[in-house]
Each structure stands twice: as C-alpha cells, then as structure tokens.
C-alpha cells in the first residue's frame, strides 16, 4: 500500500492520511501489542461520550502494526494559537474545559496510573536509587482518584473541526488522579513557555477549585516518570530541578 509521506511523525508512530482515513503505523521497536493497547484506550474514551476519532480497524499495514481511524479535518489548537497568540487564553480555557470533562469519566478497565508511574520511575536513567525509592514512597502515599486521564494533554492533541474539538493521541491514557494529569500538562508547557504554563495552571485552578500546591505536589513524580521517556527534545536538567527541589524539601 503506497501511503505517501506521513502528515505527522512522533516517537512511537507515523501518521498518514489515506482515502480520507487516518492510518497510524507504529514503529518497529514497540511491542506487538502496542496498536491493540492504544486502540482500546481510544475506544474507552470514545464510548464514554468524549469527542474522539472513531477506531475503524486494527490490522497490519505494509507488515507493520497499525490503527485505522476516522479523519477529523481541521487544525490543532496549538496551530491556531501559533497563528494568533492573542487567542492563547481563549484556547487554553477551551482546553481546560475539555480536560475537566475527561476527568469526569470513570474507566476502570485501563491501566492504573500508579502502576504506570512506578514502572517509569524505576526505569528512569540518571536517577540515584535512593531518590527513586523516595519518589516511589511519595507516590504510594498520595491519595489517588480513579478517573480517566489523557496522559499527554496539550493544545497540539486537540483538533478544532467546525464547532467541535476532538481529542487525539490516547497512547498514554490511564486511570488515576486528575491532579497528576494536570501537573504533566503544566510541565510540558513550561518547556515551551513558562508564561503559558502559568496561565494554564491558573485557569485550571480557578475552574476546578484545586490549589496550585495540590497540583504541583505531583511535579517530582511526574518529572521522574518523564525522564524515562527519553524524549530527544526534552531538557532533562529542567526535569531534575523539580526532583531536586523535592529532595531538598524532605531534608
């Protein structure tokens, strides 16, 4: 099948538009179950009533595991903000409303966030074993809600199509504490713009009633987990600052 050039590419997959459908082809280093796992997460989100592209098929394409889903025509909120920075607060507010809607969903059939974070912290390179032990103890002590969490929520995973906004890229979804999900979004934004990250967090706190402290309590745990992802564009020293601050607070 000649798919042409990908319309997007990430650490785990290449995305193609073919015959008005999206074909997500996973990279070879991933487990053979990757497409099934991600498709299951996306189906759970779709069946809960969230605006999510519908899964059409899970199959091998050109010998590689793939998910075929409906094509949602439009631009991401990230692209729209880049085109008009004056609208950043409006789009962030829209995104917060959507993220809060996700967090109302109870989805027991997905992986536990606590288990996922434990696995990631243990796998994080460059972290002292004593630090890992301390972070794992902190994670164990946290009160965790069982709510659907996207796991990689930001403006570039939201597609505006007409009057609706669709949520894409559910590979990191789990069931856990919304505050941890919000904290991860905040940390992702700080890599791009501290000002935007602070505006996002302010809006979320105002709408949810949570305090900044309640959300950022997750920062060392989320930062350590992020280290294990080995994202080439991520600044590991930036993440280490959140972790070191936590260790200093414990002393």
Secondary structure, DSSP 8 states (H G I E B T S, - for coil): ----S-SEE-SSEEEEEETTEEEEEE-TTS-TTHHHHHHHHHHHHHHTT-----EEEEEEETTEEEEEEE---SEEHHHHHHH-GGGHHHHHHHHHHHHHHHTT---TTS-BHHHHHHHHHHH-TT--HHHHHHHHHHHHHS----EEE-SS-SGGGEEEETTEEEE---TT-EEE-HHHHHHHHHHHHHHH-HHHHHHHHHHHHHHH---HHHHHTTHHHHHHHHHTT--TTS-HHHHHHHHHHHHHHH-
